[in-house]
Amino acid sequence: MTSATRRYRGETRERRRPIGSQGDSGPGPADGHDAAVILERSRASVDPELRAAVDSLPGSMRRVALYHFGWEHADGTPAAGNAGKAIRPALVLAAAAALGGPAARAVALRAAAAVELVHNFTLLHDDVMDRDTTRRHRPTAWTVFGDADAILAGDALQALALGLLAADPHPASSAAARRVAACVIELCAGQQADTAMEKRGPAEITLDEVLVMAEAKTGALLGCACAVGALYAGAAEEDVDALDAFGREAGLAFQLIDDVIGLWGDPRHTGKPAGADLAARKKSLPVVAALTSGTPAAGELAELYAAPYAPADLERTTLAVERAGGREWAQEQAADRMARAMHELARAIPDPESAGGLLSLAEFVTRRSS
């Protein structure tokens, strides 16, 4: 039995070890539900829907999308494919199965593909705005095709997502489309807040507003994925809302650990250069926690962040974040958010065995150390 399952059942009260800390063994199966198997099965189930949707695009946008998903090289020749882990469609399908069984999972494939299309729309746009040059260990789409083509391909993926739901005869498709549309607005608001924060000084950012921004950017779509799955299972409104809350809390835990990995992770595993967030002066969660800690190291970090980035200062800046408590705060906050996620999940699905797939996926996205 995993620690998440014990917390879900309320069988442990010991102090939680910070998620992502040294000695954390990484993701593990929750009562027989293996996250790797769930993700592989979800990818195999959803990819045909995704590929059919992308193939329906006009040639120029189709080429960008096929490259972004890893199905083609930049020259248009076939590629082995690296479309990501499929966490969000897996959550749709796991939520549908948890509340409605295999039949509900089977009819939620189109909805799962829609959620994955929305996720990739945000990735294409975020890469342009953040000027990220690498994603999934290959050059980002905008660096290959230019800003305009990457942005337009992202727009097209969002339209495809809503089109899939609009054409779905399932009785829950209309409610799902409303959820997805509201989520897109929240995602855009979160991204706008994120970009606006980059223009503000280190002393002008509060920890609460960064947490709100992170929930909008990351938690909202994971919550939406779980809620859409619940809708396709015919769940009651309170259960749909509980699963949305579960996904949001798990998503915030994910973002906290992702930010930790962004500062202290191994570039060979992350696919991004070490210190990229610090070089870009990103107001990530550990950084803002450190800046607002009131410690001597916080003042040092503020001075470093107020100056243009210098590679020689990278190690000093990283150390200042840690000495000011940013890393420890993020890890403990992630553990707390995971506990909140377990509480919300138990509200909707009291039986841990029925919730096993969702538990396993939640552990997978938060039990990382590199």
C-alpha positions as CSV (number, residue, x, y, z in Angstrom):
1,M,0.0,0.0,0.0
2,T,1.5,3.4,-1.0
3,S,1.7,6.5,1.2
4,A,-1.0,8.2,-0.9
5,T,-3.4,5.3,-0.3
6,R,-2.8,5.3,3.4
7,R,-3.4,9.1,3.6
8,Y,-6.6,8.5,1.5
9,R,-7.8,5.9,4.0
10,G,-6.7,8.0,7.0
11,E,-4.5,5.2,8.2
12,T,-1.4,7.4,8.9
13,R,-0.8,10.5,10.9
14,E,3.0,10.6,10.9
15,R,4.8,13.7,9.7
16,R,4.9,13.7,5.9
17,R,8.3,13.6,4.3
18,P,8.5,16.4,1.8
19,I,7.6,15.3,-1.7
20,G,10.6,15.4,-4.1
21,S,13.1,15.2,-1.2
22,Q,16.2,13.0,-1.1
23,G,15.3,9.4,-0.4
24,D,11.9,9.7,-2.1
25,S,11.7,6.6,-4.2
26,G,9.6,8.1,-6.9
27,P,6.2,7.0,-8.3
28,G,4.8,3.7,-7.2
29,P,1.6,1.7,-7.9
30,A,-1.4,2.5,-5.7
31,D,-2.9,-0.8,-4.5
32,G,-2.0,-2.6,-7.8
33,H,-2.7,0.3,-10.2
34,D,0.6,1.0,-12.1
35,A,0.8,4.5,-13.4
36,A,3.1,3.6,-16.2
37,V,0.6,1.0,-17.4
38,I,-2.3,3.5,-17.1
39,L,-0.4,6.1,-19.0
40,E,0.6,3.7,-21.8
41,R,-2.9,2.4,-22.1
42,S,-4.3,5.9,-22.2
43,R,-1.8,7.0,-24.8
44,A,-2.7,4.0,-27.0
45,S,-6.4,4.7,-26.6
46,V,-6.3,8.4,-27.2
47,D,-3.7,8.8,-29.9
48,P,-5.9,7.6,-32.8
49,E,-8.5,10.3,-31.8
50,L,-5.7,12.9,-31.6
51,R,-4.0,11.9,-34.8
52,A,-7.4,12.0,-36.7
53,A,-8.1,15.5,-35.3
54,V,-4.6,16.8,-36.2
55,D,-4.7,15.2,-39.7
56,S,-7.9,17.3,-40.4
57,L,-6.0,20.5,-40.1
58,P,-4.9,22.5,-43.2
59,G,-1.4,21.6,-44.4
60,S,0.7,24.3,-42.8
61,M,-0.8,24.0,-39.3
62,R,-0.9,20.3,-39.6
63,R,2.8,20.2,-40.2
64,V,3.5,22.2,-37.1
65,A,1.2,20.2,-35.0
66,L,2.6,16.9,-36.2
67,Y,6.1,18.1,-35.4
68,H,5.0,19.3,-31.9
69,F,3.4,16.0,-31.1
70,G,6.6,14.2,-32.2
71,W,5.0,12.3,-35.0
72,E,7.1,14.0,-37.7
73,H,10.5,15.6,-38.0
74,A,10.9,19.2,-39.1
75,D,11.3,18.1,-42.7
76,G,7.9,16.3,-42.6
77,T,9.4,12.7,-42.5
78,P,7.8,10.3,-40.0
79,A,9.2,10.3,-36.4
80,A,9.0,7.8,-33.7
81,G,6.9,10.2,-31.6
82,N,7.2,11.7,-28.2
83,A,3.8,13.3,-27.5
84,G,4.3,13.5,-23.8
85,K,3.1,11.3,-20.9
86,A,-0.7,11.8,-21.6
87,I,-1.3,12.6,-17.9
88,R,-4.4,14.7,-18.6
89,P,-6.2,12.3,-20.9
90,A,-5.3,9.5,-18.5
91,L,-7.0,11.5,-15.7
92,V,-10.2,11.9,-17.9
93,L,-10.3,8.1,-18.5
94,A,-9.4,7.2,-14.9
95,A,-12.1,9.4,-13.5
96,A,-14.7,8.1,-15.9
97,A,-13.7,4.5,-15.0
98,A,-13.7,5.2,-11.2
99,L,-17.2,6.5,-11.3
100,G,-18.8,4.7,-14.2
101,G,-16.7,1.6,-14.9
102,P,-15.2,0.4,-18.2
103,A,-18.2,1.5,-20.2
104,A,-17.8,5.1,-19.1
105,R,-14.1,5.0,-19.9
106,A,-14.8,3.7,-23.4
107,V,-17.2,6.6,-24.3
108,A,-14.8,9.3,-22.9
109,L,-12.0,8.8,-25.4
110,R,-13.1,11.8,-27.5
111,A,-13.3,14.0,-24.4
112,A,-9.9,12.8,-23.3
113,A,-8.4,13.8,-26.7
114,A,-10.0,17.2,-26.4
115,V,-8.3,17.8,-23.1
116,E,-5.0,16.7,-24.5
117,L,-5.4,19.1,-27.4
118,V,-6.1,22.0,-25.1
119,H,-2.9,21.1,-23.1
120,N,-0.8,21.2,-26.2
121,F,-2.4,24.4,-27.4
122,T,-1.1,25.9,-24.1
123,L,2.4,24.4,-24.6
124,L,2.8,25.9,-28.1
125,H,1.8,29.3,-26.9
126,D,3.8,29.2,-23.6
127,D,6.9,28.2,-25.5
128,V,6.6,31.3,-27.7
129,M,5.9,33.7,-24.8
130,D,8.6,32.2,-22.6
131,R,11.1,31.9,-25.5
132,D,11.8,28.3,-24.5
133,T,13.9,26.6,-27.1
134,T,13.6,22.9,-26.0
135,R,10.6,20.7,-25.3
136,R,10.6,16.9,-25.0
137,H,14.3,16.9,-25.8
138,R,13.9,18.6,-29.2
139,P,13.7,22.2,-30.5
140,T,10.3,23.9,-29.8
141,A,8.0,24.5,-32.7
142,W,8.5,28.2,-32.8
143,T,12.2,27.8,-33.2
144,V,11.6,25.6,-36.2
145,F,8.6,27.2,-37.9
146,G,8.5,30.7,-36.4
147,D,6.3,32.5,-33.9
148,A,3.3,33.0,-36.1
149,D,3.0,29.4,-37.3
150,A,3.4,28.1,-33.8
151,I,0.8,30.4,-32.4
152,L,-1.7,29.6,-35.2
153,A,-1.2,25.9,-34.7
154,G,-1.9,26.3,-31.1
155,D,-5.1,28.2,-31.9
156,A,-6.1,25.5,-34.2
157,L,-5.6,22.8,-31.5
158,Q,-7.9,24.7,-29.2
159,A,-10.6,24.9,-31.9
160,L,-10.2,21.2,-32.6
161,A,-10.7,20.4,-28.9
162,L,-14.0,22.3,-28.8
163,G,-15.0,20.8,-32.1
164,L,-14.5,17.3,-30.9
165,L,-16.8,17.9,-27.9
166,A,-19.4,19.7,-30.0
167,A,-19.6,16.7,-32.4
168,D,-19.7,14.2,-29.6
169,P,-23.2,12.7,-29.2
170,H,-22.6,11.8,-25.5
171,P,-25.2,13.6,-23.3
172,A,-22.3,15.0,-21.2
173,S,-20.5,16.6,-24.1
174,S,-22.2,20.0,-23.7
175,A,-21.4,20.3,-20.0
176,A,-17.8,19.1,-20.8
177,A,-17.4,21.8,-23.5
178,R,-18.5,24.5,-21.0
179,R,-16.0,23.2,-18.5
180,V,-13.2,23.1,-21.1
181,A,-14.0,26.6,-22.4
182,A,-14.1,28.1,-18.9
183,C,-10.8,26.3,-18.2
184,V,-9.1,27.8,-21.3
185,I,-10.1,31.3,-20.0
186,E,-8.6,30.5,-16.6
187,L,-5.4,29.1,-18.3
188,C,-5.1,32.3,-20.3
189,A,-5.6,34.4,-17.1
190,G,-2.9,32.4,-15.4
191,Q,-0.5,32.9,-18.2
192,Q,-1.2,36.6,-18.4
193,A,-0.6,36.9,-14.7
194,D,2.7,35.0,-15.0
195,T,4.0,37.2,-17.8
196,A,3.0,40.3,-16.0
197,M,4.8,39.2,-12.9
198,E,8.1,38.9,-14.8
199,K,7.9,42.7,-15.4
200,R,7.6,43.4,-11.6
201,G,10.4,43.7,-9.1
202,P,11.2,40.9,-6.7
203,A,9.8,42.9,-3.7
204,E,6.4,43.5,-5.5
205,I,5.3,39.8,-5.7
206,T,3.4,38.1,-3.0
207,L,3.4,34.3,-2.4
208,D,-0.4,34.2,-2.4
209,E,-0.7,35.7,-5.9
210,V,1.9,33.2,-7.2
211,L,-0.1,30.3,-5.8
212,V,-3.2,31.6,-7.4
213,M,-1.4,32.0,-10.7
214,A,0.1,28.5,-10.5
215,E,-3.4,26.9,-9.8
216,A,-4.8,28.7,-12.9
217,K,-1.9,27.7,-15.1
218,T,-1.4,24.1,-14.0
219,G,-4.1,23.0,-11.5
220,A,-7.1,24.2,-13.6
221,L,-6.5,21.8,-16.5
222,L,-5.8,18.8,-14.3
223,G,-9.0,19.6,-12.4
224,C,-10.9,20.0,-15.6
225,A,-9.7,16.6,-16.9
226,C,-10.9,14.9,-13.8
227,A,-14.3,16.7,-13.9
228,V,-14.8,15.9,-17.5
229,G,-14.2,12.2,-16.8
230,A,-16.8,12.4,-14.0
231,L,-19.3,14.1,-16.3
232,Y,-18.9,11.3,-18.8
233,A,-19.6,8.8,-16.0
234,G,-22.9,10.6,-15.2
235,A,-21.6,11.6,-11.7
236,A,-23.6,13.9,-9.4
237,E,-22.6,17.6,-9.4
238,E,-20.9,17.5,-6.0
239,D,-18.8,14.5,-7.2
240,V,-17.8,16.4,-10.3
241,D,-16.8,19.4,-8.2
242,A,-14.8,17.2,-5.8
243,L,-12.8,15.6,-8.6
244,D,-12.1,19.0,-10.0
245,A,-10.8,20.1,-6.6
246,F,-8.7,16.8,-6.4
247,G,-7.1,17.6,-9.8
248,R,-6.4,21.2,-8.9
249,E,-4.7,20.3,-5.6
250,A,-2.7,17.5,-7.3
251,G,-1.8,19.9,-10.1
252,L,-0.5,22.5,-7.6
253,A,1.6,19.8,-6.0
254,F,2.9,19.0,-9.5
255,Q,3.8,22.6,-10.2
256,L,5.6,22.9,-6.9
257,I,7.7,19.9,-7.6
258,D,8.2,21.0,-11.2
259,D,9.6,24.3,-10.0
260,V,11.9,22.5,-7.6
261,I,13.1,20.3,-10.4
262,G,13.6,23.4,-12.6
263,L,16.1,24.7,-10.1
264,W,17.8,21.5,-8.9
265,G,16.9,18.8,-11.4
266,D,19.3,17.0,-13.7
267,P,19.2,18.5,-17.3
268,R,19.8,15.1,-18.7
269,H,16.4,14.1,-17.3
270,T,14.5,17.4,-17.5
271,G,15.5,18.2,-21.1
272,K,16.1,21.8,-20.1
273,P,19.3,23.6,-19.3
274,A,20.2,24.0,-15.6
275,G,19.1,27.2,-14.1
276,A,16.9,28.2,-17.1
277,D,14.2,29.7,-14.8
278,L,16.8,31.6,-12.8
279,A,18.4,33.0,-16.0
280,A,14.9,34.2,-17.1
281,R,14.3,35.7,-13.7
282,K,11.1,33.6,-13.4
283,K,9.1,34.2,-10.2
284,S,8.7,30.4,-9.6
285,L,7.1,29.2,-6.3
286,P,10.4,28.3,-4.5
287,V,11.9,31.6,-5.6
288,V,9.0,33.7,-4.3
289,A,8.9,31.7,-1.1
290,A,12.6,32.5,-0.7
291,L,12.2,36.2,-1.6
292,T,9.3,36.6,1.0
293,S,11.0,34.6,3.8
294,G,12.5,37.6,5.6
295,T,15.8,35.9,5.9
296,P,19.3,37.4,5.1
297,A,19.4,35.1,2.1
298,A,16.2,36.7,0.8
299,G,17.9,40.0,0.6
300,E,20.8,38.5,-1.3
301,L,18.5,36.8,-3.7
302,A,16.5,40.0,-4.3
303,E,19.8,41.8,-5.2
304,L,20.7,39.0,-7.6
305,Y,17.3,39.0,-9.2
306,A,17.3,42.8,-9.6
307,A,20.4,42.6,-11.7
308,P,20.8,41.2,-15.2
309,Y,21.6,37.5,-15.3
310,A,25.2,36.5,-15.2
311,P,26.2,32.8,-15.7
312,A,28.8,33.2,-13.0
313,D,26.1,34.0,-10.4
314,L,24.0,30.9,-11.2
315,E,25.4,28.8,-8.3
316,R,25.2,31.6,-5.9
317,T,21.5,32.4,-6.9
318,T,20.5,28.7,-6.6
319,L,22.1,28.5,-3.1
320,A,20.4,31.7,-2.0
321,V,17.0,30.2,-2.9
322,E,17.8,27.1,-0.8
323,R,19.3,29.0,2.1
324,A,16.2,31.3,2.2
325,G,14.0,28.2,2.6
326,G,12.5,28.1,-0.9
327,R,13.2,24.5,-1.6
328,E,12.0,23.2,1.8
329,W,8.8,25.3,1.6
330,A,8.0,24.0,-1.9
331,Q,8.5,20.4,-0.9
332,E,6.4,20.6,2.3
333,Q,3.7,22.6,0.5
334,A,3.6,19.9,-2.2
335,A,3.0,17.3,0.4
336,D,0.2,19.3,2.0
337,R,-1.5,19.9,-1.4
338,M,-1.3,16.2,-2.1
339,A,-3.0,15.5,1.3
340,R,-5.7,17.9,0.3
341,A,-6.1,16.2,-3.0
342,M,-6.6,12.8,-1.2
343,H,-9.4,14.4,0.9
344,E,-11.2,15.7,-2.1
345,L,-10.9,12.3,-3.9
346,A,-12.3,10.5,-0.9
347,R,-15.3,12.8,-0.9
348,A,-16.3,11.6,-4.4
349,I,-15.0,8.0,-4.3
350,P,-14.9,6.6,-0.8
351,D,-13.5,3.2,-1.9
352,P,-9.7,3.4,-2.4
353,E,-9.8,0.4,-4.8
354,S,-12.2,2.2,-7.2
355,A,-10.0,5.3,-7.0
356,G,-6.8,3.4,-7.5
357,G,-6.1,4.7,-11.0
358,L,-6.5,8.3,-9.9
359,L,-4.4,7.7,-6.8
360,S,-1.6,6.2,-8.9
361,L,-1.6,9.1,-11.4
362,A,-1.6,11.6,-8.6
363,E,1.4,9.9,-7.1
364,F,3.1,9.7,-10.5
365,V,2.9,13.5,-11.1
366,T,4.1,14.5,-7.6
367,R,6.6,11.8,-6.7
368,R,9.5,13.0,-8.8
369,S,13.0,14.0,-7.9
370,S,14.6,14.8,-11.3
